[in-house]
Amino acid sequence: MQLNIDADPLRIADDLDDLGVVCVPGAVSKDWLERARTDVQELLAAEGERNHFIRSPETLAMTDIIQSDNIIRLLEDVVRARFPAATADARLIGSALRVIAGPSESGDAWWYHYDANIVTMIVPIVIPDAGRGNSGELVGFFNKRPFRRFAFANILGKAFSQSRYYRWAILRRPGKPHYGRVIDMSPGNVYVLWGYRSLHANMPCRAGALRATLLLHFGEVHGSSRALTTAVRMQELMRTA
């Protein structure tokens, strides 16, 4: 697996503050993409052509990235750029393979949420080419909130902003772009965002299209919190993927 060695963690942190999302172009090799796509096809053949959310995937292609020293070092340095002291836990918190497939168009589109972790890396594996609004584009209000000082404030904020009413209000906001900023993702690149600070989701995929991404969640603002862990688990259970 290849990681773009020109990726500067301090520059990424600065660009995240300014832009919300940073693309690292050409970060993964064609060989890795082929192996990862084979993993996805084997998953669909074995478990059915439907939406899947596989926590901590263990295939060789996935672990090549999840356990990559280069990626871990990069994300750790990005976290430390904003948390230089031991005020945050700079380690890989979790990973997941997310697949949207099958006849359903909606899946969990527009499921706006904040991640519990500091920085999130999205590795596109398969992205459909079905036109704007039907290709599962990343969408969000990036850097919408600050890093909270207390875990309880984070939990309350997540509960409100991830409610059905709040999503309804976003999608029906009059006179403004109703879904936030749209990010078109391309396989071969990786995308980094302040997951904790960014209210984000994906747009729908056209029925029958395939979308697959590998997600890496890195760094804990509040350290170990049983209440926050429970809230994250409930969030995952509520999703359809």
DAPESUL-V740550 format. One record per helix or strand of 2 or more residues. SS is the DSSP state (~ for helix, > for strand). FROM is the first residue (numbers start at 1). TO is the last residue. Records with the same first field share a line. If there is no record, write none. Layout:
SS: FROM-TO, FROM-TO
//
This chain:
~: 9-19, 30-47, 60-66, 69-82, 151-161, 164-171, 226-238
>: 21-24, 52-55, 89-100, 117-126, 138-141, 181-183, 190-193, 199-202, 211-220
//
